C-alpha cells in the first residue's frame, strides 16, 4: 500500500533489528514510496543508529520527495541531534526549502518542536510561498513558546511583517480558538514596542518573585483585623495562595525563564518564619539560651542560602568536552548514546553531565534544577546544597518544637479541653499557620534528603540513576555512611 517496502515500515517504527536484517539481505534504502519518500527519509524522523546504518548501506542523501523536502526537513521530527547529524555531513543547509519555499524552521514552528526551533541557526524572517514567516506559522497554530523564542531571537519587528494575504502574526493569532487567547495577549503586549526591542519579562519576574511574601503578609493582616475569626480566614485563603503558587509552572515552559515564584515561596517562608519566631514566640523567653542558639543557627542558614544562590553549580567548559569524540558519528560507531552531544553548547558531555534548558548551560554531575533556588545542583554545589537542606530541616524542627512549647505556655493551667485548644488556635493563628507550613516543609525535606543520600550512595545523582539496583543491595546503614562521607570529604564513591 502506497509503495511502502518492509524497510519503510521498519524505519518508520524505529525497529533497529529489522532494519539491519533487511539491509543485510539486500533491501534498497533508496526505493521511494508513492509520495517520493525513501526509507532513509523515515529513518531521519527517529533512531540515529538507523540513520547511520542506512548511510553505511548507500542511502542517497541527495534524494528529495515529491514535495521537494530533503532529509533535513524530515529530521525536524526526529529532534535537534538528528538535524545536527545530517548537517555534519556537509550536504545540507538550514536554509534549504521545498517546492513551497518551506524551510526546516517553518516545519519546526508548525509542529511546535521548541527544541529544534531553539537549535536551528537560520534566518527567522525567511518566507514561504504564502509570504508567511515561521512566526506566522507558530501564531496560526497557537504555539506560545515557539513565538516567544522567535521574538527573543529577532525582536519585535517580526510582529509587523505581513504575509501575502496582508495578515500579521497577531491577526492570525486572533483567528484561533485553542491557546490563541494567551498568545494574543503576549503578542499585543509587544506589538507597540520599538521594532528592534527584544522582549523580556523583568517586571513580571520581580513581581512574581515577591508575590508569595506580599500575599502571605496581606492574608495575615486581614486575619489579624478579624480577631478570633483569623484562623478561619487563614484556613480559607492560604490554600488558595498555595494553589496560585504551584500552578505557576507554565511560566517555565512558556517563556523559558527560571520560574521565580518558587524562589519567592522559599524567601516568603524564611521571612515569615523568622518574623514569627523572633517577633512573637521568643519574647516569651527573652533570656533563654534557645534565643542565642537559634540566632547562630539562622545566621548560618542565611549564609548557606546566599552561598548556594551564587556558587557555580559546575558548568561544563569547552576545554572539558569529552576528547574521545569529534562528531555524532563517533558516538554512534562507539555505541554511545547520541544524547551525550549537546546541540545547544556543541559539546560532547562526559558521564553524568546534562544540559539544563532553564540555565542554558551543561552541568557536570547534574542532579536536578532546584525550582526553589532557581539554580542547578551539580558537582560545584551539591555538597553545599545538602548542608543547606540539613540546616533548613533543623530550622523547621526548631520552629515546630518552639511553637508547641509556646502554645502550651498560653493555655490556662490545668485545663486542656478541645474547645480551649480551638479558641487558642484561633487567637494564635499566626503561630499555628507557620507551624503547619514548617511541619509540611520538614516532611518534604526529609524525603528529599533520603533521595539525595541514596543517589550519593550509588556514586551517581538523582537524575542519573543507572546504578539504582546497586543502592538496593546495600543496607540502609551503608548508604548513609557513604552519604555522610560525601558531606565530609566532598568525594563520590
N, C-alpha and C positions, 0 to 999 in steps of 0.2 A: 504494500500500500504506500502510495506517494513516492515510490522509488527508493525506499529505505532498504539498506542492506543490514544483515545482522551486526556489522561493525558500527553502523549508525546508531542502532539501539544500544549496543554495549557502551559506546562513547557517551551517548545521551544520559545514560544512567550511571556513568562513572564506574563501571564494572571493570576493574583493572585486570583481573584474571581472564575474563572473556576477551578483552581487547588483545591481550598477549597471545591467547590461543588463536584468535582469528588472524592476527598479523603473521604469526609464525607459520600458519597454514596457507599463507599467500593472499590474504584479503588485501584489496587495494584501498588505501586511505584517501585516494583522490577521486573515487567514484562519487558522482553527485546524485542527490535525490531530485525530485521534480521541481523543487524550489532553488536548485543550483547549489545547495549546501553539501559540503563534504562531511565525512565523519570527523575530520580534524576541526571543522567549524564547531561541531557539537562538543568536541573534547575541550575546546577553549572556554567553554562555559562552566567548567568544573575542575576535574582532577589534573593537577600539574604533572603528575607522573605519566598520565596517559598522553598529555601533550608532548612530553619529551620522548615517550616511547614511539609515537607516530612519526615524529621528526626523524628518529633513527631508521624508520622503515620507509622513508622517502616521501613524507607528506609535503605537498607543494604549498608553501606559504603565500604564493602569489595569487592563488585562486580566489575569486570573489563569487558571491551568489548572484541570483538574478536581480536582486535589488542593488547590487554594487557594493554590498557590505564585505569588508575584509575580515580576516580572522581577529583583528584588533577590535572591531565592532562587536563581534560575538564574545570576546573575552571580557567585555564590560560586565556581563552577568557573572563571570567567574571571580571577579574581585580584582583588587589593585595589584596583587602579586602576579596573577596570570597576565595582566596587562603589561606589567614591567618585564616579565619573562619574554614576551613577544617583542617588546621594544628593544631588549638586549640583542636580538638577532640583527638589528640594523635595517630591517626590511619594512618597518612601519614608522609612521609619524602620527603624533597625536592629532594632527590637523586633517588626517585622511577623511574623505567624505564619500557617501554612497551616491546613487543616482539622484537622490532628493536633497543633496547637499547637507545631509545629516552627519555630524561628527560624533565620535565616541562620547563627548561631553553631553551632547543632546540626548543620547540614549541613557546615559547615567542619570541625567536630570529627570528623564521620563519615568524611569523605574524607581527613583528615589534612592539610588545607591550612593549614599553620602560618602562612603569610604573611597569610591572611585572619583567622585566629584572633587573631593579634597586632594586627591593624588594627582589627577590629570593636569599636566603643565601645558596648557594651550590657551589660545585667545578665547576669552569668555564672550566676546562680542561677535563671534562668528555666527552667521545667519544661515538658515536652511532655505529651501525653495520657497517657503511661505514668508520669508523675512523674519522668522522667529529666532531669537537667541535661546540659549539654554535657560535663561531666567524666564522667558516667556513660557517655555515648556513646563518648567517647575511650577510656575504660578498657575497655569491651567490645570495642573494635576493636584494643586493644593499642597505642594511639598514645602513646608515651612522651613525645615532645617536646610534643605538644598538652597532655597532662596537666600537664607541668612549667610551661608558660606560664600555664595556668588557675590552678594553685596559687599561682604568684607574684603573680597579679593579685588573688586573693580571700583567700588564707590557707588554713589547714588545716581551717577549719570545713566546707568543701565535702566533705571526706572522710567526714564523719559523716552527710551527708544521704542519706536512703533514697528509692528510687523506690516506686511503688505495690505492688511485689512484696516490699518490705522489704529490698532489697539496696543496699549501699553501692557506690561505685566500686571499692573494694578487693575486695569479694565478686565483682563482675563480672570483675575482672582475674584472679582466681584460677581462673575457669572457662575461660579461654582457653588456647591452645596455641602461639601463634607468638611474638610479642615480649612476651607477658604475664608471663613469668618475671622479666625485667628490670624491668618496670613494677610487678609485685607487690612486689619489693624496695624500689623507690622509694616507693610508697605506704605500705608497712608502716613505713618509717623515720620518716614524718612523722605517722602517724595518732594517735600518743600525744603529739604536741606541743600546746601551747595553741592554741585554735581560731583566734585572731587572728594567730598566728605565720605569717610568710611564709617559705617555705623558702629557705635559702641554702646554699652549699656551701663556706663559708670554710675549714673544717677540711680538707676534701679538697683544696681549692685549694692550700693551702700544703704539704700532704703531697706532692701531685703536683709542685709546683714544685721541691722538694728531692729527689725520688725519683732522678733521674739521678745527682746528686752523691753521694748516700749509697750507692746501689747500686754505682756505679763504684768508690768507696772500699772497699766490702766485698769486691768481686771482687779488687782489687789486694792487699788484706790477706790474703785466702785464698791467692792465688798466692804471696805473699812467704813464707808459712809452709811452702809445699810446695817451696821451693828451686828445683832445676833443672826441676821439672815446672810451674813457674809459667807459662811460655809456653803450654803445652798447655791449662792451666786458662783462661787469658785467651782463647785461641782458641776455646774452647767456650762460655764464659759471656758474653763481650762481644757476639757475635751474638744471643744470647738477650735481652740488655739492649736492643740496638738494636731488635729485633722488638717488645719490650714498649713501648718509647717510641713507635715510629712506628705502632702500632696504637691509639693513644690519641685518634685524630681523632674518634671517636664522641662524645667529651665536648663537642665544639663543637656538633655538630648536635643532641645530645640535651638539653643543658642551657643552650645559648646563652650559655656563658661563654667568653671567650678562653682557649684551651687553654694551661695553664701548663706542660705537660710539655716543649714546645719551648723556651720561655724557660729552663726548668730545664736542658735539654740544653746550651744556649749557656753558661749560668753554670757548669755542670759542666766543659765543655771549657776555659773560661778558667781556672777554679780548678786543675784537674789539670795543665794545661799550664804554668801559672806555677809550681806547686809542683815539677813535674818539672824545669823549666828551671833554676830558681834553687836547688833543693834537691839535685838530682842531677848536672846537667851543668856548671853554672857553677863549682862548687867546684874543678873540674879546672883552670880558668884564672881564678883569683881576681883577678889584676891585669890581665886583658885589657881592652882598650878596648871590646870587644864587650859586656862587662858594663854599662859606663856607657851605651853607645848603646841597648842593649836596655831598660834601666830607664827612660830618657827616652821611648822609643817606647811601652812598655807603659803608662806613665803617661798619655800622650796617648790611647792606645787606651781605657783605662778612663774617661777624661774624656769622650770621644766617646760611649761606651756609656751613661753616665749621662745625657748631654745628649739623645741620641736617644730615651731612655726617657721623658723628661719634657717635651720640646718639643712644642708644639701642632702637629699634622700639617696644620692648615689647615681647621678645622671651619667649615662654612658658617653664617653668622649670618642671622637673619631679614631684616635690612636688605639683605643681599646676594642675596636671591632675585631671579630674573630678572624685571624690571619689565614686560616685554612681555606677560606672561600673568597672567590673574587666575583662570582656571578651566581644567579639562582641555579643554573645548570649544574654547578659544582655541588650544591645541596642535594639535588635530585640524584645525581650519579653516586653520591655517598650515602644515599638512603636516609638523609636527614630531613626533618620537617621543613617545608618551604616557609613556614611561618617564622623561621629564625631570621629571615630577611625582613627588615623594616623598610617599607617603601617610602615612608614619610621622612625618616632620618637618613635613608640609604645606607644603612649599616647592617652588618651581619652580627647578630646578637650572640654573645656567649650564653652558656647554660643559665637558666633561671632569670633571664632578662626579658622584659616586656615593655612595649611602647604604651604609654598612658595617653589616651586621646584627650584627656582633660588638661594635663600638664604639657602636652605636645613634646615629650622627651622620652627616651628609652631609659628605664630604671634597672640597675643591677640588683639581683636578688629581690625582684619585685614581690612584695607581699600583698598589698592592696592600696587602693586610693581611698584614704580616710575622708569621708564627707564632712565629718565633724571638725577636721583640722584643715580642710582644703589643701591637703598635702599628700603626696605619695609616700608610702612607707617602704623603704628598701634597705640596701646594705648600709647606707650612710646614717640612717636614723632609726633602724629597727630596735636596737637595744634601748635607745633613748625613749622610744615610743612605749616600750614595755615598762620602763621605770615610771613614765608619766601615767600609764593606766593603773599601775600599782598604787601610786600616790593618790590618784583620783579615787580608787576603791577605798583606801584608808580614810580619805576625807569624807566620803559618803557614809562610811561606817561610823565615824566620829560624830557626824551630824545627827544620824538617826539615834545613836545612843544618848547623845546630849538632849535631843528633842524629847525622848521618852522620859528622861530624868526631869526635864523642865516641866512637862505636863503633870507628872506625879507631884511635883512641888506645888502646883497650883490647885490640886484637889483638896477639898476640906478634909481635915483629919478624921480618920475612922469611917469615912463614907466613900464607897466606890461603886455606886449604883450606875446602871446603864444610862439612865436619864441625866445624871450629873456628868457622865463622860460625854454624852452627846451635846449637852449645854456648853461644856468646856471646849469641845472641838469647834463648836460654832463661834465661840468667843475668840479662840486662838486659831482661827482658820489659816492665818499666815504660816504659823509653825506647822500645822497639820498638813497643809498642801506641800510645803517644802520637804517634809519628812517622807511623804508618799513618793514624790519625784526623785528624791535622793535614794530611796529604797529600791525603786524600779531601775534606776540607773546602775545601782550597785549590782543587782542581779545580772543585768546585761554585761557589765564589765567582768564579772566572774566567768560568764560563758565565753567572752572574748579572750580572756587570759587562758582558759583551758584550750581553746582552739589554737592560740598562738604558741603555747608551750608544746602542744602535740606536733605542730609544724616544725618547731625548732628541734624536737626530739628525733624527727626523721631526717634532719640535715637539709631540709628544704624550706619552703614558705607556704602560707595558706593558699596561695594561688597555684603553685606547682606542687601538687600532692601525688606525684608519681610513686612515691615510696610509702604511701599511706599504710599498706599492709605491714611494712616493717615496724611502724609505730604500734600496731596492734599486738605484735609479737613481744614487745617489751612490757614489763609491768608498769603500773602507774608510778611507782616509786622511781624506777629507772628513768622514765620520761621526765619527771620533774627534776631529777638530779642533773640530767643533760641540759634542761632548760635553765636551771639556776646557774650552771657553769657558763652558759652563754651570756647571762646577765652580768656575771662577774668578770669573765675573760673576753667576751665580745667575739668569740670564735665559734663557728658551726662545726659539728662533728658528723 
